[in-house]
Amino acid sequence: MKALTEQQIDRQDYVDNAIFSLMRVINPSNKEIEWDIEKIGKIRDVLKEWFVDKLNLTTEQEFYPYLEEWGDS
C-alpha cells in the first residue's frame, strides 16, 4: 500500500496552514474563522490553478503532493 512520505505530508500541512493563516490575516471582521478543510481546499484549488496551470511555476505534485489513484501509472 502506498503512502505519502513525511516530507509530502509536511508540504500538505504547510500549504493548508498557510492558506488558513492568510484567511485569518485578511479577515476584515472581528469574527473568528474556524478551521474548515473544505474552504481551505477550495482556495488551494485556485492557487494550484495559478501556480501550476497558468504560471507554470511548479508541478501539481510539488505544489500539493497526493497519491495517484488506482489504475494511474
LINMOZI-V982041 format. One line per field, one symbol per residue. ss: DSSP state (h for helix, s for strand, l for the rest). Layout:
ss=???
This chain:
ss=lllllhhhhhhhhhhhhhhhhhhhhhllllllllllhhhhhhhhhhhhhhhhhhlllllhhhhllllllllll
